[in-house]
Amino acid sequence: MTDQENITFELFPTPMLFSKRVLSQEQCVELIKQFEPDTKQENNRHKDLTHTQILAPHLDERLSNVGALIHPHLVQIGSMLFGEKLNWSIKEMWINFLKPGAAQAMHNHANAFVSGVLYLTPTHASSQTVFIRGFGERGFVFKNTNPRSVTGAFNAEKWIAPEPESGDLILFSSHLLHEVPINQGELRVSLAFNAIPERLDAWGYKISFSA
């Protein structure tokens, strides 16, 4: 008689890539100095969260250099999503200044495949990026939330990204809902962006994208 064994599979997992020290501390400081005067656009839900206008990285040498440092990481997560090393383009960037007491409402990013956040300052534990399970993704909408239930990877409603340091990067599928809770620490500055692959090929049916 053999011992019984149960094997758990992580069916259709969603990748989220966390890369350390993509930028140096000096590079982060320089980007903040460059773009802080232009960060005047108030968020439509919180006045203490301001943004730059949407920036085209190919029109700014420093942003183009940042994009070049991000590109290998885009190729890596793109390989996980599409099974092939593709050439990726960052089609837009913007800088976020999140003051103490401010938050970023839940949202996702349209017209992109991979989105990312490059942290330019330390991030207080209260304002780490939080990912939310999409509404209606499961076939049932019952919950078992009580003092006896244990939250794990298969039933959690939210997932908190690792605590980043200045220069760290996260990459994720653009459709994922995410938010930033109320910032209880110092000013939080981040560079966000959206990226697209050069093309996708489904057995000869090809579709191309350009930034």
C-alpha positions in Angstrom: 0.0 0.0 0.0 1.4 3.4 -1.0 1.0 6.6 0.9 -1.5 9.0 -0.5 -0.2 12.3 -1.7 -2.1 15.5 -2.6 -0.5 17.8 -5.1 -1.6 21.5 -5.3 -1.2 23.2 -8.7 -1.1 27.0 -9.1 -3.5 27.1 -12.1 -3.1 30.0 -14.5 -0.9 32.2 -12.2 -0.5 35.9 -12.9 3.1 37.2 -13.0 4.2 40.3 -11.2 7.9 41.1 -11.6 9.8 43.0 -8.8 13.2 44.2 -9.8 15.7 45.8 -7.3 17.8 48.9 -7.9 17.0 49.5 -11.6 17.9 53.1 -10.9 20.6 54.4 -8.6 19.7 56.8 -5.8 21.4 59.6 -7.7 19.3 58.9 -10.8 16.2 59.0 -8.8 17.1 62.4 -7.2 17.9 63.8 -10.6 14.5 62.7 -12.1 12.6 64.3 -9.1 14.5 67.6 -9.5 13.8 67.6 -13.3 10.1 66.9 -13.1 8.9 68.4 -9.8 8.3 71.9 -11.3 6.0 70.3 -14.0 4.0 68.2 -11.5 0.9 70.4 -11.4 -1.9 68.3 -12.6 -4.2 67.4 -9.6 -5.6 64.0 -9.4 -9.4 64.0 -10.0 -10.0 62.3 -6.6 -7.4 63.7 -4.3 -5.8 67.2 -4.5 -2.7 66.1 -2.7 -1.8 63.6 -5.4 -0.4 65.4 -8.4 1.0 64.2 -11.8 3.0 65.5 -14.7 1.4 65.5 -18.1 1.8 62.2 -20.1 5.4 62.1 -21.3 6.8 60.5 -24.4 10.1 58.9 -23.4 11.6 59.1 -26.8 11.4 62.9 -26.7 13.4 63.3 -23.5 17.0 61.9 -23.2 16.8 61.1 -19.5 13.5 59.3 -19.8 14.8 57.5 -22.9 17.8 56.3 -20.8 15.4 55.1 -18.0 13.4 53.2 -20.6 16.5 51.5 -21.8 17.2 50.3 -18.2 13.6 49.0 -17.9 13.5 47.3 -21.3 15.2 44.0 -20.3 12.7 43.6 -17.5 9.9 44.1 -19.9 11.3 41.4 -22.2 11.4 39.1 -19.2 7.8 39.6 -18.0 6.6 39.6 -21.7 8.2 36.2 -22.1 6.1 34.9 -19.2 2.9 36.4 -20.6 3.3 35.5 -24.3 5.9 32.7 -24.3 8.4 34.6 -26.6 11.1 37.2 -26.2 9.5 40.2 -27.9 10.7 43.8 -28.5 8.8 46.1 -26.2 8.2 49.9 -26.3 7.2 52.2 -23.5 4.5 54.3 -25.0 4.0 56.8 -22.2 5.4 57.8 -18.8 4.2 60.1 -16.0 5.5 61.1 -12.5 3.3 60.9 -9.4 3.8 63.0 -6.3 1.8 61.5 -3.4 1.9 63.8 -0.4 1.2 62.6 3.2 -2.5 61.9 3.7 -3.1 61.3 -0.1 -4.1 58.1 -1.8 -4.5 56.7 -5.3 -8.0 55.2 -6.1 -8.4 51.8 -7.5 -7.8 51.7 -11.3 -6.2 49.8 -14.1 -4.5 50.9 -17.4 -6.1 50.8 -20.8 -4.5 50.3 -24.2 -1.4 48.5 -22.8 -0.2 45.0 -22.0 2.3 45.7 -19.3 2.4 48.6 -16.8 5.0 49.5 -14.3 5.9 51.6 -11.3 9.5 52.8 -10.7 9.8 54.1 -7.2 11.9 57.3 -6.9 11.6 57.7 -3.1 11.3 55.3 -0.2 7.7 54.1 0.3 6.1 54.0 3.7 4.5 50.7 4.5 1.1 52.3 4.5 1.3 53.3 0.9 2.7 50.2 -0.8 1.0 49.3 -4.1 -2.0 47.0 -3.5 -3.4 44.7 -6.2 -7.1 43.8 -6.0 -8.7 40.6 -7.4 -10.9 41.6 -10.3 -14.7 41.7 -9.8 -16.6 38.8 -11.3 -13.6 36.7 -12.2 -14.9 33.7 -10.4 -17.9 31.6 -11.1 -19.3 32.2 -7.7 -19.5 35.2 -5.4 -19.8 33.6 -2.0 -17.3 34.4 0.7 -16.3 32.6 3.9 -15.0 35.4 6.1 -15.0 34.7 9.8 -12.6 34.3 12.7 -11.8 30.7 11.7 -10.9 31.4 8.0 -7.3 31.7 6.9 -6.4 34.0 4.0 -4.1 32.6 1.4 -3.1 33.0 -2.2 -6.2 31.3 -3.6 -8.9 33.2 -1.6 -7.3 36.6 -0.9 -9.1 39.7 -2.2 -5.9 41.9 -2.1 -2.2 41.4 -2.5 0.4 43.9 -1.3 3.5 44.3 -3.4 6.9 44.0 -1.7 8.1 47.1 0.1 10.2 49.0 -2.4 13.3 51.2 -2.0 14.3 54.0 -4.3 15.1 52.7 -7.7 13.0 49.6 -7.4 10.6 48.5 -10.2 7.4 46.5 -10.4 5.9 45.3 -13.7 2.4 43.8 -14.0 -0.3 43.1 -16.5 -2.1 46.3 -17.3 -5.6 45.0 -16.7 -4.9 44.3 -13.0 -6.7 46.5 -10.6 -4.5 48.3 -8.2 -4.5 51.2 -5.7 -2.3 53.1 -3.2 -3.8 53.4 0.3 -3.5 56.6 2.3 0.1 57.7 2.6 1.0 57.9 6.3 4.7 58.6 5.6 6.7 61.2 3.7 6.3 62.4 0.1 6.1 59.4 -2.2 7.3 59.9 -5.7 7.0 57.3 -8.5 7.3 57.1 -12.2 4.5 55.1 -13.9 4.4 53.8 -17.5 2.6 51.6 -20.0 4.3 49.3 -22.5 3.3 47.4 -25.6 5.1 44.6 -27.6 6.1 45.2 -31.2 3.7 42.6 -32.5 1.8 39.4 -31.6 1.6 36.4 -33.9 -1.2 33.8 -33.6 -0.4 31.1 -36.2 0.2 33.7 -38.9 -2.5 36.2 -37.8 -0.2 39.1 -36.9 -1.1 42.3 -35.2 1.5 45.1 -34.7 1.6 47.9 -32.2 3.6 51.2 -32.3 4.2 53.9 -29.7 
